[in-house]
Amino acid sequence: MNQLEEYRIELKKRQGLTLFFIIGGMLLATVGNNFLRSQMPDAPIVNIITVAAIIFELICLAYLSSNMDKMRNEEKLKKAYIAEHDEREAAIRAKSGRPVVTVLAMALVGASLIVGGFSIPAFIALQLAAAFQLLAAFALTGYWSHKL
């Protein structure tokens, strides 16, 4: 099996994981609308959680359609494979700390959704910290892409 076919199999695995995330987002939106609204009827965090789940679903749906488009078109598949396995891009990702910062930002967003039920200022502070982390990672990515 050549490397392009292995990459195609990897994209199929990613599609399955993305579908799992879409279902999870739907469940989160349902819980936000039904269960949380009955427990905390006047809390604004319920609307925020519902909107966050819908936005998460839309992002996953866009990623899923992008992967399906790559699998249908051989040229796009080759370009995506080359871009993903490029040594320069891997070095830029490693030096800028993008994978770690992304995971930490997602953890901050998740924590902010939990804390938002108790304190809206803490929710906003955690959201701003996550946004600052992502902006710093993008700035470092830009710096290292020019440097390398």
Steps between C-alpha positions, in 0.01 A plus 500: 500500500646834401516807721207673332271204571615497863419870517155430353440242776616756758248750360224240533594453867487876547155507341375246753643703787347817360158332480543399864572865588196618303278259694661620824428861405138413430472331840659803667252733328211274605621486860548876494148561380313245709682402818691818580205727420287312752777515764611862443220682316642853528872424455649650181760222485233260371467703181878527471543122533232439237658746256846354568371152420343620174819683398702188586269292279539744210880492530497119503264495202732731303798277588304192395404653165862608445621144558232358270604747231862388535401136466300562182767703321839334447686830450366647825589176677860523376528867600358429845737205548801708400393790724441270797829313466718802418806514727509880504136521612566238769795705628288817505225319693750360748685827561184706538346248739176499305379150601552560873352849492194375311434228758547744788267752336234231454540406868455866597186527288358183655582624849344836422175333396489317832596806706252715305215340693635658817668823393471689172812718564707182552352362177606812310848495656559137399371567148735797466792290626425235237475765228832653610665158490377440146610847385846444651524163323405659167759773554766240577396301194542810284837574656634148448361477146708807406800387705526144358 
